[in-house]
Amino acid sequence: MRLALMASGTGSNVEVLLSEKQAGKLPSVDWVLLGCDRPNAPVIQKAEFHSLKTWVHSPSALPTKSNMKNRFT
């Protein structure tokens, strides 16, 4: 199952999930992406260390909530 992780802070939960996968405890999970809303969040470096692709986008860069919703659908 291909899944994305979402985070905006230090990434402690992301670190646990990536480590669990690496240890073989999540055999059916394939982490494919980390989505983050803060370009300088420490979680980005953690994801890159684990060779996980990252996507960073600030919600404030979109003029309206409907534009943001349309971007993800």
N, CA, C and O atoms as CSV, one atom per row, in Angstrom:
chain,resi,resn,atom,element,x,y,z
A,1,MET,N,N,0.837,-1.154,0.000
A,1,MET,CA,C,0.000,0.000,0.000
A,1,MET,C,C,0.899,1.238,0.000
A,1,MET,O,O,1.737,1.406,0.886
A,2,ARG,N,N,0.717,2.095,-0.993
A,2,ARG,CA,C,1.505,3.326,-1.111
A,2,ARG,C,C,0.821,4.432,-0.314
A,2,ARG,O,O,-0.352,4.734,-0.533
A,3,LEU,N,N,1.575,5.039,0.623
A,3,LEU,CA,C,1.015,6.060,1.502
A,3,LEU,C,C,1.926,7.272,1.586
A,3,LEU,O,O,3.138,7.180,1.394
A,4,ALA,N,N,1.311,8.409,1.880
A,4,ALA,CA,C,2.057,9.640,2.119
A,4,ALA,C,C,1.962,9.987,3.593
A,4,ALA,O,O,0.974,9.673,4.257
A,5,LEU,N,N,2.984,10.626,4.088
A,5,LEU,CA,C,3.005,11.135,5.452
A,5,LEU,C,C,2.822,12.647,5.402
A,5,LEU,O,O,3.307,13.308,4.484
A,6,MET,N,N,2.128,13.183,6.385
A,6,MET,CA,C,1.932,14.622,6.482
A,6,MET,C,C,2.467,15.084,7.833
A,6,MET,O,O,2.179,14.473,8.862
A,7,ALA,N,N,3.241,16.158,7.825
A,7,ALA,CA,C,3.807,16.687,9.067
A,7,ALA,C,C,4.178,18.148,8.876
A,7,ALA,O,O,4.298,18.637,7.753
A,8,SER,N,N,4.357,18.834,10.000
A,8,SER,CA,C,4.764,20.237,9.894
A,8,SER,C,C,5.752,20.644,10.976
A,8,SER,O,O,6.085,21.823,11.098
A,9,GLY,N,N,6.218,19.697,11.752
A,9,GLY,CA,C,7.101,20.051,12.860
A,9,GLY,C,C,8.404,19.289,12.857
A,9,GLY,O,O,9.076,19.179,11.832
A,10,THR,N,N,8.753,18.763,14.021
A,10,THR,CA,C,10.041,18.086,14.165
A,10,THR,C,C,10.055,16.706,13.525
A,10,THR,O,O,11.116,16.212,13.146
A,11,GLY,N,N,8.904,16.087,13.401
A,11,GLY,CA,C,8.849,14.801,12.721
A,11,GLY,C,C,9.075,13.591,13.597
A,11,GLY,O,O,9.483,12.540,13.101
A,12,SER,N,N,8.819,13.712,14.892
A,12,SER,CA,C,9.053,12.557,15.770
A,12,SER,C,C,8.169,11.378,15.391
A,12,SER,O,O,8.631,10.237,15.413
A,13,ASN,N,N,6.923,11.621,15.047
A,13,ASN,CA,C,6.039,10.523,14.620
A,13,ASN,C,C,6.459,9.962,13.266
A,13,ASN,O,O,6.402,8.752,13.047
A,14,VAL,N,N,6.874,10.830,12.371
A,14,VAL,CA,C,7.361,10.380,11.063
A,14,VAL,C,C,8.602,9.512,11.239
A,14,VAL,O,O,8.734,8.474,10.590
A,15,GLU,N,N,9.495,9.928,12.101
A,15,GLU,CA,C,10.713,9.156,12.366
A,15,GLU,C,C,10.372,7.748,12.847
A,15,GLU,O,O,10.988,6.775,12.413
A,16,VAL,N,N,9.407,7.643,13.731
A,16,VAL,CA,C,8.990,6.325,14.235
A,16,VAL,C,C,8.423,5.476,13.102
A,16,VAL,O,O,8.782,4.307,12.963
A,17,LEU,N,N,7.550,6.050,12.301
A,17,LEU,CA,C,6.943,5.289,11.203
A,17,LEU,C,C,7.979,4.845,10.174
A,17,LEU,O,O,7.920,3.714,9.691
A,18,LEU,N,N,8.916,5.708,9.837
A,18,LEU,CA,C,9.965,5.334,8.884
A,18,LEU,C,C,10.871,4.251,9.461
A,18,LEU,O,O,11.283,3.337,8.747
A,19,SER,N,N,11.179,4.351,10.744
A,19,SER,CA,C,12.024,3.344,11.392
A,19,SER,C,C,11.307,1.997,11.490
A,19,SER,O,O,11.924,0.948,11.311
A,20,GLU,N,N,10.023,2.029,11.770
A,20,GLU,CA,C,9.242,0.787,11.844
A,20,GLU,C,C,9.234,0.086,10.482
A,20,GLU,O,O,9.356,-1.137,10.412
A,21,LYS,N,N,9.095,0.839,9.430
A,21,LYS,CA,C,9.131,0.267,8.081
A,21,LYS,C,C,10.506,-0.334,7.808
A,21,LYS,O,O,10.617,-1.452,7.304
A,22,GLN,N,N,11.543,0.413,8.143
A,22,GLN,CA,C,12.913,-0.045,7.912
A,22,GLN,C,C,13.211,-1.321,8.709
A,22,GLN,O,O,13.985,-2.166,8.260
A,23,ALA,N,N,12.603,-1.458,9.877
A,23,ALA,CA,C,12.814,-2.638,10.720
A,23,ALA,C,C,11.955,-3.827,10.285
A,23,ALA,O,O,12.029,-4.900,10.884
A,24,GLY,N,N,11.145,-3.638,9.249
A,24,GLY,CA,C,10.317,-4.734,8.744
A,24,GLY,C,C,8.992,-4.907,9.457
A,24,GLY,O,O,8.312,-5.915,9.262
A,25,LYS,N,N,8.614,-3.940,10.281
A,25,LYS,CA,C,7.374,-4.061,11.047
A,25,LYS,C,C,6.137,-3.570,10.302
A,25,LYS,O,O,5.013,-3.751,10.772
A,26,LEU,N,N,6.338,-2.954,9.152
A,26,LEU,CA,C,5.216,-2.493,8.326
A,26,LEU,C,C,5.427,-2.993,6.891
A,26,LEU,O,O,5.628,-2.194,5.976
A,27,PRO,N,N,5.381,-4.314,6.701
A,27,PRO,CA,C,5.752,-4.875,5.397
A,27,PRO,C,C,4.844,-4.472,4.235
A,27,PRO,O,O,5.292,-4.448,3.089
A,28,SER,N,N,3.596,-4.159,4.506
A,28,SER,CA,C,2.692,-3.830,3.405
A,28,SER,C,C,2.647,-2.336,3.090
A,28,SER,O,O,1.928,-1.914,2.185
A,29,VAL,N,N,3.408,-1.537,3.830
A,29,VAL,CA,C,3.401,-0.089,3.642
A,29,VAL,C,C,4.594,0.343,2.803
A,29,VAL,O,O,5.720,-0.106,3.017
A,30,ASP,N,N,4.329,1.219,1.848
A,30,ASP,CA,C,5.381,1.826,1.040
A,30,ASP,C,C,5.227,3.340,1.179
A,30,ASP,O,O,4.378,3.945,0.524
A,31,TRP,N,N,6.048,3.947,2.031
A,31,TRP,CA,C,5.993,5.398,2.190
A,31,TRP,C,C,6.539,6.030,0.921
A,31,TRP,O,O,7.681,5.765,0.545
A,32,VAL,N,N,5.752,6.856,0.258
A,32,VAL,CA,C,6.170,7.415,-1.029
A,32,VAL,C,C,6.396,8.925,-0.998
A,32,VAL,O,O,7.004,9.472,-1.918
A,33,LEU,N,N,5.921,9.602,0.036
A,33,LEU,CA,C,5.990,11.057,0.025
A,33,LEU,C,C,5.786,11.606,1.432
A,33,LEU,O,O,5.032,11.047,2.228
A,34,LEU,N,N,6.465,12.701,1.720
A,34,LEU,CA,C,6.173,13.483,2.918
A,34,LEU,C,C,5.640,14.818,2.456
A,34,LEU,O,O,6.311,15.524,1.704
A,35,GLY,N,N,4.458,15.175,2.885
A,35,GLY,CA,C,3.883,16.485,2.617
A,35,GLY,C,C,4.054,17.366,3.835
A,35,GLY,O,O,3.810,16.930,4.959
A,36,CYS,N,N,4.470,18.600,3.622
A,36,CYS,CA,C,4.740,19.507,4.739
A,36,CYS,C,C,4.315,20.915,4.355
A,36,CYS,O,O,4.436,21.320,3.199
A,37,ASP,N,N,3.812,21.657,5.344
A,37,ASP,CA,C,3.383,23.033,5.074
A,37,ASP,C,C,4.373,24.081,5.576
A,37,ASP,O,O,4.086,25.277,5.533
A,38,ARG,N,N,5.531,23.638,6.051
A,38,ARG,CA,C,6.554,24.577,6.533
A,38,ARG,C,C,7.892,24.247,5.891
A,38,ARG,O,O,8.455,23.187,6.165
A,39,PRO,N,N,8.414,25.124,5.048
A,39,PRO,CA,C,9.645,24.825,4.310
A,39,PRO,C,C,10.873,24.579,5.175
A,39,PRO,O,O,11.812,23.926,4.721
A,40,ASN,N,N,10.895,25.072,6.390
A,40,ASN,CA,C,12.060,24.892,7.256
A,40,ASN,C,C,11.827,23.882,8.378
A,40,ASN,O,O,12.613,23.825,9.324
A,41,ALA,N,N,10.779,23.098,8.292
A,41,ALA,CA,C,10.476,22.131,9.349
A,41,ALA,C,C,11.558,21.042,9.401
A,41,ALA,O,O,11.972,20.539,8.356
A,42,PRO,N,N,12.013,20.680,10.583
A,42,PRO,CA,C,13.037,19.643,10.723
A,42,PRO,C,C,12.635,18.283,10.145
A,42,PRO,O,O,13.497,17.474,9.801
A,43,VAL,N,N,11.357,18.038,10.041
A,43,VAL,CA,C,10.896,16.761,9.497
A,43,VAL,C,C,11.374,16.555,8.058
A,43,VAL,O,O,11.525,15.416,7.617
A,44,ILE,N,N,11.607,17.627,7.336
A,44,ILE,CA,C,12.045,17.510,5.938
A,44,ILE,C,C,13.413,16.833,5.866
A,44,ILE,O,O,13.628,15.961,5.024
A,45,GLN,N,N,14.326,17.224,6.733
A,45,GLN,CA,C,15.645,16.578,6.737
A,45,GLN,C,C,15.537,15.106,7.120
A,45,GLN,O,O,16.259,14.270,6.577
A,46,LYS,N,N,14.649,14.788,8.044
A,46,LYS,CA,C,14.465,13.383,8.447
A,46,LYS,C,C,13.957,12.557,7.274
A,46,LYS,O,O,14.418,11.437,7.052
A,47,ALA,N,N,13.017,13.104,6.531
A,47,ALA,CA,C,12.481,12.390,5.373
A,47,ALA,C,C,13.562,12.201,4.313
A,47,ALA,O,O,13.687,11.119,3.740
A,48,GLU,N,N,14.336,13.238,4.053
A,48,GLU,CA,C,15.398,13.147,3.052
A,48,GLU,C,C,16.476,12.149,3.480
A,48,GLU,O,O,17.042,11.453,2.637
A,49,PHE,N,N,16.763,12.074,4.777
A,49,PHE,CA,C,17.721,11.096,5.289
A,49,PHE,C,C,17.265,9.677,4.962
A,49,PHE,O,O,18.087,8.801,4.690
A,50,HIS,N,N,15.953,9.456,4.989
A,50,HIS,CA,C,15.383,8.141,4.687
A,50,HIS,C,C,15.050,7.992,3.200
A,50,HIS,O,O,14.348,7.057,2.816
A,51,SER,N,N,15.542,8.897,2.371
A,51,SER,CA,C,15.316,8.882,0.911
A,51,SER,C,C,13.839,8.967,0.539
A,51,SER,O,O,13.410,8.401,-0.467
A,52,LEU,N,N,13.075,9.668,1.348
A,52,LEU,CA,C,11.657,9.870,1.072
A,52,LEU,C,C,11.489,11.196,0.343
A,52,LEU,O,O,12.018,12.219,0.777
A,53,LYS,N,N,10.761,11.178,-0.752
A,53,LYS,CA,C,10.497,12.413,-1.479
A,53,LYS,C,C,9.679,13.347,-0.611
A,53,LYS,O,O,8.866,12.911,0.203
A,54,THR,N,N,9.905,14.643,-0.797
A,54,THR,CA,C,9.173,15.636,-0.014
A,54,THR,C,C,8.436,16.603,-0.931
A,54,THR,O,O,8.860,16.880,-2.054
A,55,TRP,N,N,7.336,17.099,-0.423
A,55,TRP,CA,C,6.540,18.110,-1.105
A,55,TRP,C,C,6.193,19.155,-0.064
A,55,TRP,O,O,5.538,18.845,0.931
A,56,VAL,N,N,6.623,20.387,-0.279
A,56,VAL,CA,C,6.384,21.466,0.672
A,56,VAL,C,C,5.573,22.547,-0.012
A,56,VAL,O,O,5.916,23.021,-1.094
A,57,HIS,N,N,4.488,22.924,0.648
A,57,HIS,CA,C,3.658,23.990,0.095
A,57,HIS,C,C,2.962,24.717,1.235
A,57,HIS,O,O,2.297,24.092,2.062
A,58,SER,N,N,3.110,25.993,1.278
A,58,SER,CA,C,2.475,26.793,2.318
A,58,SER,C,C,1.038,27.118,1.926
A,58,SER,O,O,0.796,27.618,0.827
A,59,PRO,N,N,0.086,26.841,2.805
A,59,PRO,CA,C,-1.311,27.170,2.501
A,59,PRO,C,C,-1.513,28.655,2.229
A,59,PRO,O,O,-2.421,29.020,1.482
A,60,SER,N,N,-0.701,29.507,2.806
A,60,SER,CA,C,-0.863,30.943,2.589
A,60,SER,C,C,-0.502,31.359,1.167
A,60,SER,O,O,-0.816,32.475,0.752
A,61,ALA,N,N,0.153,30.475,0.416
A,61,ALA,CA,C,0.497,30.794,-0.970
A,61,ALA,C,C,-0.715,30.697,-1.892
A,61,ALA,O,O,-0.680,31.185,-3.022
A,62,LEU,N,N,-1.775,30.075,-1.416
A,62,LEU,CA,C,-3.001,29.973,-2.196
A,62,LEU,C,C,-3.986,31.033,-1.714
A,62,LEU,O,O,-4.169,31.200,-0.508
A,63,PRO,N,N,-4.619,31.746,-2.634
A,63,PRO,CA,C,-5.447,32.871,-2.228
A,63,PRO,C,C,-6.727,32.499,-1.468
A,63,PRO,O,O,-7.201,33.296,-0.658
A,64,THR,N,N,-7.289,31.332,-1.701
A,64,THR,CA,C,-8.530,30.965,-1.019
A,64,THR,C,C,-8.510,29.498,-0.622
A,64,THR,O,O,-7.737,28.700,-1.152
A,65,LYS,N,N,-9.377,29.165,0.318
A,65,LYS,CA,C,-9.488,27.768,0.765
A,65,LYS,C,C,-9.966,26.884,-0.391
A,65,LYS,O,O,-9.509,25.747,-0.514
A,66,SER,N,N,-10.859,27.368,-1.227
A,66,SER,CA,C,-11.353,26.558,-2.336
A,66,SER,C,C,-10.239,26.264,-3.340
A,66,SER,O,O,-10.214,25.185,-3.931
A,67,ASN,N,N,-9.310,27.215,-3.543
A,67,ASN,CA,C,-8.186,26.971,-4.430
A,67,ASN,C,C,-7.296,25.869,-3.870
A,67,ASN,O,O,-6.791,25.031,-4.617
A,68,MET,N,N,-7.104,25.873,-2.550
A,68,MET,CA,C,-6.293,24.831,-1.923
A,68,MET,C,C,-6.967,23.476,-2.071
A,68,MET,O,O,-6.314,22.483,-2.391
A,69,LYS,N,N,-8.260,23.439,-1.840
A,69,LYS,CA,C,-9.013,22.193,-1.972
A,69,LYS,C,C,-8.918,21.665,-3.399
A,69,LYS,O,O,-8.728,20.465,-3.597
A,70,ASN,N,N,-9.045,22.520,-4.376
A,70,ASN,CA,C,-8.974,22.117,-5.781
A,70,ASN,C,C,-7.597,21.586,-6.139
A,70,ASN,O,O,-7.479,20.721,-7.007
A,71,ARG,N,N,-6.576,22.076,-5.502
A,71,ARG,CA,C,-5.212,21.631,-5.797
A,71,ARG,C,C,-4.993,20.187,-5.379
A,71,ARG,O,O,-4.166,19.490,-5.965
A,72,PHE,N,N,-5.729,19.732,-4.366
A,72,PHE,CA,C,-5.548,18.384,-3.848
A,72,PHE,C,C,-6.558,17.382,-4.387
A,72,PHE,O,O,-6.490,16.205,-4.031
A,73,THR,N,N,-7.479,17.803,-5.222
A,73,THR,CA,C,-8.477,16.877,-5.759
A,73,THR,C,C,-8.296,16.662,-7.234
A,73,THR,O,O,-9.054,15.909,-7.845
